Amino acid sequence: MPALAAPNRHPPPPQPLPGQAARAAASGRQRLGRRAAAASAAGAPPRQKMFVHLWGFLYSHYFRFWLKWILRLLTRKCELQRILDGSKEGARRTLSIEHSLDSSKSKVLRNAVHVDEAEVEKCVRDVMKEKKIEQKNTGFKINLHICLLQISGYKKLYLNVESLRKVPYDADNEEHEEQLIELWNLLMPHENLKARITKQWCDIGFQGDDPKTDFRGMGMLGLVNLVFFSKHYTSEARQILSRSNHPKLGYSYAIVGINLTEMAYSLLKNGALKSHLYNTVSGLPQMEDFHQFYCYLVYEFDKFWFEEEPESIMHFNQYREKFHEKVKGLLLDYDVILTLKNTKKP
């Protein structure tokens, strides 16, 4: 514990300017939220978790109101104005806006995080009216519009991903079959399939002679991700497929790819991808942005697997979880951008 300073022995530190105070307070709130998430992700002791949750409860229910009131007196700006004036575009700003709106006592502000893309412009006007901000304040209007597009876009992206995940692979669907054959041709350009049902599928990491059974958990989302990576990063996909056939450290390429689809899906579902997507997309995140994150996972997992050198594929779940925790830790950074480096652009 740091020692307490002796009274009257040193002059008091200089007081921050109002803008500095607002930014410092916002930074403190952000650090608290990240610290709570980090403690949870790292498996913090029960007493530490209890303290974090207790402080979070006290802050949100008691201290936050008074802090906002004091800062408004100092800066003559509402919390939304302070955030938009003090942060550059990206995750730090959008997450702060999202939290401010969601924590507001005003129904107009709380509803703002649930609007659809088509309602964003009207919602911005309603928020400005509610907070008595002049409509001619174009800077506030543009920045809040961007934040709300990102927030609504994230929710829409999850719904689209979930919808694709629920589509089962159908061997009678010509489009599904074409995508499966395309995956083979991208990965094995010099070898033709002898039949639709064949043990050759094991050469690219499926479990049996008919890949459709491997898509049960992730549906068409698993296949679309595999094809996307193979199409847009063909040389990397073929290289990783070759490495997956290592005599000691090998793994089933397609099965692991589907497993990583589940990882990407779960991170999107629980909101962990917000920082990454808010930093990479100025506006509405698209399905392609999700596929690009999946490509990052495939590429980095292969590197991770060979760096760790597991004794056997039987330990896959253990190392998969270790990799999962590593990615979750990276996503706690407000400035995170997880994309492939030194590869060709799609």
Secondary structure as the mmCIF struct_conf table of DSSP 4:
data_model
#
loop_
_struct_conf.conf_type_id
_struct_conf.id
_struct_conf.beg_label_comp_id
_struct_conf.beg_label_asym_id
_struct_conf.beg_label_seq_id
_struct_conf.end_label_comp_id
_struct_conf.end_label_asym_id
_struct_conf.end_label_seq_id
HELX_LH_PP_P HELX_LH_PP_P1 PRO A 2 ALA A 6
TURN_TY1_P TURN_TY1_P1 PRO A 7 ASN A 8
BEND BEND1 ARG A 9 HIS A 10
HELX_LH_PP_P HELX_LH_PP_P2 PRO A 11 LEU A 17
HELX_RH_AL_P HELX_RH_AL_P1 PRO A 18 ALA A 41
TURN_TY1_P TURN_TY1_P2 ALA A 42 GLY A 43
HELX_RH_AL_P HELX_RH_AL_P2 PRO A 46 LEU A 58
HELX_RH_PI_P HELX_RH_PI_P1 TYR A 59 PHE A 63
HELX_RH_AL_P HELX_RH_AL_P3 ARG A 64 THR A 75
BEND BEND2 ARG A 76 LYS A 77
HELX_RH_AL_P HELX_RH_AL_P4 GLU A 79 GLY A 86
BEND BEND3 SER A 87 SER A 87
TURN_TY1_P TURN_TY1_P3 GLU A 89 GLY A 90
HELX_RH_AL_P HELX_RH_AL_P5 ALA A 91 SER A 103
BEND BEND4 LYS A 105 LYS A 105
HELX_RH_AL_P HELX_RH_AL_P6 LYS A 107 ASN A 111
HELX_RH_3T_P HELX_RH_3T_P1 ALA A 112 HIS A 114
HELX_RH_3T_P HELX_RH_3T_P2 GLU A 117 GLU A 119
HELX_RH_AL_P HELX_RH_AL_P7 VAL A 120 GLU A 130
TURN_TY1_P TURN_TY1_P4 LYS A 131 LYS A 132
TURN_TY1_P TURN_TY1_P5 GLN A 135 LYS A 136
HELX_RH_AL_P HELX_RH_AL_P8 THR A 138 ARG A 165
TURN_TY1_P TURN_TY1_P6 LYS A 166 LYS A 166
BEND BEND5 VAL A 167 VAL A 167
TURN_TY1_P TURN_TY1_P7 ALA A 171 ASP A 172
HELX_RH_AL_P HELX_RH_AL_P9 GLU A 174 LEU A 187
TURN_TY1_P TURN_TY1_P8 PRO A 189 HIS A 190
BEND BEND6 LYS A 194 LYS A 194
BEND BEND7 ARG A 196 ILE A 197
HELX_RH_3T_P HELX_RH_3T_P3 LYS A 199 ILE A 204
TURN_TY1_P TURN_TY1_P9 GLY A 205 GLY A 205
BEND BEND8 GLN A 207 ASP A 209
HELX_RH_3T_P HELX_RH_3T_P4 PRO A 211 PHE A 215
TURN_TY1_P TURN_TY1_P10 ARG A 216 MET A 218
HELX_RH_AL_P HELX_RH_AL_P10 GLY A 219 HIS A 232
BEND BEND9 TYR A 233 TYR A 233
HELX_RH_AL_P HELX_RH_AL_P11 THR A 234 ARG A 243
TURN_TY1_P TURN_TY1_P11 SER A 244 ASN A 245
TURN_TY1_P TURN_TY1_P12 PRO A 247 LEU A 249
HELX_RH_AL_P HELX_RH_AL_P12 TYR A 253 LYS A 269
TURN_TY1_P TURN_TY1_P13 ASN A 270 LEU A 273
HELX_RH_AL_P HELX_RH_AL_P13 LYS A 274 THR A 280
BEND BEND10 SER A 282 GLY A 283
HELX_RH_AL_P HELX_RH_AL_P14 MET A 287 GLU A 308
BEND BEND11 GLU A 311 GLU A 311
HELX_RH_3T_P HELX_RH_3T_P5 ILE A 313 HIS A 315
HELX_RH_AL_P HELX_RH_AL_P15 PHE A 316 LEU A 330
TURN_TY1_P TURN_TY1_P14 LEU A 331 LEU A 332
BEND BEND12 ASP A 333 ASP A 333
TURN_TY1_P TURN_TY1_P15 TYR A 334 ASP A 335
BEND BEND13 ASN A 342 THR A 343
#
